[in-house]
């Protein structure tokens, strides 16, 4: 079903400079059906000024702060006061009976929980707070809380509304609204219908979480099998009288390689991200506190890229004799430039971790978020496209060899089993990485598109399912061959026995 939203955003009825609010116009794309009325108006404003035409949709910031639509509160009116201070510190402003309009500068400086902000502004005596977010359809934070679930704030009478004006309407609000009488009322939050829709629950919650948990579980099983093979190799290579814990640890170090690191990363990150996504549903439930939910918002994409990088290195090194590529990235993945390879491992993890820590600390810096998105996008796209081309080159090479063999002997030789499996998994991995990039690129199209129900669902469906499939192909790439022991040279065994 399509949301039947009635949203008035008449920024200018006289077709002057103000543009309609694009985020609100996307509301009809939400799954479900709800009636939405505008709830921020200025009934006593001079009809000839632009402020008189402002009629904004505004929902409560979260379901745990103050009166909610289901409480059937009465319309609240009050004189607008512009708030430009620090909303996280004890309020020095006294505004009894007033409506606080928070500026975008003040909101960007607010590095604390919504509950802390609410209590700080409640101390001013205001009857309502309007928190604008330019070109956003409010409010995706409907289920967000600091762990208290509204125990300190839900019963308080002050309205806390989030509005999503266009930039022109926002400018009109901050320049003309102070001193004017505003009428406010909490609208139905259209994100309730979005988050509860089967599309959102299936494509953003159920499928990615199930695939991630399965990938992590299988990775753990594969790791166990690999360790068993290593131990069997140790028993085979080292005489019983010479075995000891230090020698086994040394043998283990000699036997462990990139595949084992990938499986270890997947065991931890895929299982953890899948569990968090299944429990919290990516903002669609109040099951986890806001800091935890936002820390895992990227699904540990830095570690995911490292696993892809290591998997790509295994593929490139296995196919090095068949793919005559002298590109710089091939040489890096082959191990010719260890410093560059190390930087490609460290930088994405460091940036992604920094972004996650900042978000979970209630700090919203557009610069750091943009850097994180660009680093992940370029990293995933560069490696993903490169691996895709190397796989295609391998298939072309195999096709040429098979064609020559058929022409010479009349028989078609088969592909090497290991390379065939690696090539299929590398192909799937590269396409999954590109899928992540498509979702990330769509997020950058526009703020109003990203923070609309349809845009939010599409972008994160692509990114999250790409992330989940990426794990699947990486784990499948390193399925252990149970009939063989780890390949360790006689020289390495001799070093262990010293």
N, C-alpha and C positions, 0 to 999 in steps of 0.2 A: 504494500500500500504506500501511497505517497502522502506526505504530511500536508494537510489542508490548512496552511498557515495564513492567518489574516494579519499582515504586518504593515502598519502605517509608518513610513519614514519620509514624510513630506518635508524635506529640508528647505524647499522653496516652492511654494505654490505659485509664485509669480515668475517662475523660470529665471531667477537671477542666478548669482554665482554658485550657490550651494548645490552640491551633487547628491543624489540619493545614496543611502548607505548600502554598499554592495554586499556586505556580510549578511545583513538581515534579509536581503532579497534571495539569498540561497536557502532560506529556512524551509521552503517548500519541498526541498529534496530530501528531507529527513524521512526515515522510514517510520510509519505510524500515522496517526491522525490526531491533531490537536488544534485548538483555536487559540491564537495568540493576539493580544491587543497591545497597543503601545502604552507604556506606563510611565513615561517621563514627559510631562508637558508643562507649559508656562501659560496658564489660562488668562493671566492679567497683563501679559506683555503687550506693548503697543503693536497693533496689527500691522503697522507699516515697517516694522523691523524684522529681520530674518528670524530672530528668536521665537516670534509668535508662531512660525510654521514648524518649529522643531517638535517632533512627536516620535519619541524613540522607544523601541522595545528594550526592556531591561528586566533581567532575571536575577534572582538571588545569587550571590557569589557562590555559596555552597549550601547544601541542605542542612548544615549544622550551625548556621549563624542567624540568629534572630527569627522574626516571623517568616513563614513560608506561605505559598499560595493556598495550601490546604487548610491553613488556619483561618482563611477568609478575613484577613485584616481589612480595616477601613482605609480609604484613601487618606494619605498623609500630605499635608501642605506645610510649607515653611519657606522662609527666606533663604536664598542660596548664599552660602559662604564658600569662598575658594580656599581649599586646603593645599598648602605648598610645603608643609613641614615634613618631618620624619614620622611616618605613621607607626614606626616600631618603638618609639620612645614615649615615655609618659607625656600625655598631652598637656600643653600649656595654654592652648586655645580654649576659650569658654564660648560655647555656641548653643545655649539652651534653646530648644524648639526650632533649631535651624536645620537646613539640609546641606550637608557638606558635599562639595564637588571637588574630588581629588584630581590634581593635575597629573599628566602623564609623567612629568619629571619626578613628582613625589612618589608615584606608583613604582617607577623604575628603581628608586632608591630603597624601597621597602624590602629589606632582606630578613624577613621573619615570617612566621606562620600566619595564616589568615585569622586564627583565633587571637593571636597577639595583637594584630592590627585592629581587629574588631573591638577588643577590650580597651585598647588605647584611645580609639575614636569615640567609644561609648562614654568614656570619662569626660568628654567635652560637653555632654548634655544634648548632643544632636539627636534628632528624631529619625534621621535617615542619612545614609552615605551613598553617593553615586560614584562608582569607580569605573571610569571610561577605559576601554581598550580599543584603540582605533582599528577599524576594519575587522573586528572579531565578532562572531556571533556568540553571545554569552549564553551559558557559561559552562565550559568543559570541566570546570572544577566542581561540578554539582555534588560529587561524592567524596571530595577531598577533605581530609582532616588531619590533625597533628597527632592522632592517637586517642584523643579525648572523646571523640564522637559527639561533640557538642555539649558535653556535660557542664561546661562553664558558660556557654554562649547561646544555646538553643532557646532558652526560656526568656532571654532578654528582649525588650520591646523595640530596639532600634533596627530599622531596616538596613540591610547591606546589599545594595544592588550593583550589578555589573552591566554596563551598557557598551554597545559597539558602534559608535558613530564613525562616519567617514572623517577624513582629516579636515574637510571644510566645516562640517557640522561641529566637530570638536573645537575648532577655532572660534566658532560662533558661541559655543557654550562658555568657554573660558573668558571671552571678552565681553559678552552681553548678559550672561546669566547671573553673576554676582549682584546681589541686591534685589533680584526679581523673586516673585513668588513661584515656587515649583510645586507641582502635584505629582506624587509618586505612588506607585503600587507595584507589588511583585508579580511579574508575569509568570506564566507556566514556562518552565525551562524546556525548550525543544530538544535538548540533549538527552533528556529522560527517554524519549522515544527512540532516539538514535542508538543509545547504549543498550537498550533492551531489545532492539530489532534482531531478527534471526541472522540477517546479513552481517551485522557487526559481531555478534557472538560467534558466528561460524568462521568468518574469514580473518578476524583479528584475534579472536580468543581461542576457539576450539582447535582449528586446524594447526596453526603455528605451534601452540603449546603441546599438542599431542605429538607432532613430528619432532619437536625439540626434545621432549622427554624420552621418546623412543630412541632418538639418535644418541642421547647421553647414556641411556641404558645399554644399548648395543656397543657403544664405545667402551664402556666399562667391561663388558663381557669379552670384547676383542683384546683389551689390555690384559685381562686375566689370562687369556689363551697365549698371548705373546710372552708373558712372564713365565708361564709354564714351559713354553718352548725354550726359552732362555735357560731355565733351570735344567731341562733335559739335555740341552747342549753342554751345560756345565758338567753334568754327571758323565756325559759321553767323553768330554775332552780332558777332564782333570781326574787322575787316578784317585781312588778312595782315600789312600793314605796322605794325599797332598791337599785335601779339601779343608777349607776353613772359611770363616765368615769374611775376613778381609779379602781373600782370594775370590770369593763369590761376588763381593761388592765390586771388585775390579773387573771381573768377568762381565758383570751386569753393565758397568759403565762402557765397556768395549762393545757390548752387543746393542745397547740402546741407540736409536737413531731418530731421524725426523718423523717417521711414522708413529713412533711411540709418543713423541711430544704432542703430535696432533691429537692422538687418541686421548691423552691425558687432559689436554685443553678441552676437548669436546665432552669428556666425562663430567667435568666440573661445570663449565659454562653453559652447555646445552641443557643439562639437567636443571641447573639453577634457574636459568632464564625461562625455561618451559614451565617450571613449577610456579614461579612468580606470576607469569602471564596467565596461567590457569586459575590461580587463586584470585588475582586482582582484576583480570579482564581488561587491562589497559584503560584505567579511569572509569570503567563501567560498573564498578562495585566499590563499596567502602571497606572492603576486607583488609586492606593494608593501609598504613599511614602514608601520607603524602611523600615524605622523604624517601621511603623505601620504593614506592611506585615510580618516582621520578628518577631514582638512581638507575633503575633497570629499564628506563624508557628506550635507550638505544640497544637493548638486549646485548650489552657488552660487545658492541660492534668492533671495538679495537682488538679484542682477543679473537673475535671471529675472523678478522682480516689476517691476523698472524697465522691462524690455522690454515687459511687459504694460501697464504704466502709459502708456508712450509710444504703444503701439499703440492703447490705449483712447482716448488724446487725439486721435489721427488719426481714428479712427472718429467720435468725438463732434463734431469740428470739421467733418468732411465732411457729417454728417447734421444739423448744427445748424439748418439752415433747415427741416427736415422734422419734427424732434422738438422740440416746444415745452416744454422742461423747464427749470425755474428752480431745481432743487435745487442745493445748495451744491457737491456733488461734480461735477455737470455744469459748473458755472461754473469750478471748479478745472481740470478737464480741458480746458475751452475756452480757458484761458489768462487768465481774469479775475483770478486770484489767484496770480501767479508765485511769491511767497514760499512759499505753502502747497504749491504744486506742487514746488518745489525741495526742501522738507522731505520730501515723500512719496518723492522720489527718493533723498535722502541717507540718511535714517534706516534704512530696511530694509537697504541695502547695508552701512552702518556696523555695524549690530547683527549681521547675518549673518556679516560678516567677523570681527568680534570673537569670536563664538562659535566659528567655525572655527579661528581662531588659538589660542584657549584650549584647545579640544579637542586640537589637534595638538601642543600643548605639555604634554600630560598633566595639565592642570588641569581638574578636574571641579567646577564650581560650579553647583549646582542653580538658584540665583537667575538667573544669566546665561542658562542654558539655557532656563529658563521664560520669561524676557523675550523671548529670541529666538523661541521657539515662538509666544508670544502675538502679537508684532509681525507675524510672517509670516502667522499664521492670520487675524488681523483685517484685515490689508492685502489679502490674497488674497480673503477673503470679501467685504469691502466693495466692492472694485472689480469682482470677478467678478459678484456679484449685480447691481450697478448696470449693468454693460454688458449683462447678460442682459436686464434690463428695458427698456433703451433699444433693443435689437435687436427685442424683441417689440413695442414701441411703433412702431418703424419698419415692421414687417410689417403691423401693424394699419392704419397710415396708408396703406401701399401698397394693401392690400386694399380700403380705403374708396374710394381714388381710382379703382382699377380697376373697382370696382362702379358708381361714378357714371358712368365713361366708357362702360361697357357699356350702361348704362341710357340714356345720351344719344345715343351714336353706333352702338351695336351692335358696337363693336370694343373689344378689351381691349389697352390699351397695355402695352408691356414695361417692366421695371424698368431704371433706369440701370445700365449694366454695372459701373461702378466701385463704386457703392453696393451693388449686389447681391453682388459678390465680397467687399467689406469686411464686409457684414452677415453673410455665411456664416462668414467667418473669425472675426469677433468673437463669433458665437454659439459656435463650437467652442472658442475661447479661454476664454470665460467658463465653459463647462461643464468644461473642463480645470482651471481654477482652483478650481472648486467640488470637483472630484475630489481635488485636493491637500488641500483643507480637510477633506474626509471622512477621508482617511488620517491627517492630523494630529490630528483630533479623536479618532479611535480610539486613537491613542497615549496620549492623556490619560485614557482610561477607567480604567486601573489599571496599576501597574508590573508586576504578575504577568502580566497579559494581554500587554503589550508585549514582555516578555522571555520569552515562551513561543514555541516554534517556529511555532505557528499564528498567533498574534497578530503576531509580527515579520514573517512572510511577508505576511499580509494588509495590514497597515498600510503597509509600504514598497512593496508592489505597487501599491497605490492612489496613494500619493504620488509614486513614481518614474514610473509610466506617465502620471499627470496632468502631471507636469513635462515629460515628453518630448512629449506631445501639445500642450501649451502652446506649445512651440517650433515645432512643425509649423505650427500655425495662424497664429502670428505671422509666420513666414517667408512662408507662402502669401499673407498679406495684402498683401505688398509686392513681388509679382512685377512686374518692370518691363514697361512697355508699349513695345515696341521700335520702334514706328512714330512715336513722338513724342519731342521734345526736352524737357528740363526747362523748366518755365514760369518765366521770369525776365522782369521788366518792362523796358520800354525805358528807364525812369528808372534802373534798376539797371545796365543796360548802359552808359548815359551816365556814371554814376559810375565805372565800371571804366575807361572810356576817358580819364578826366581825366589 
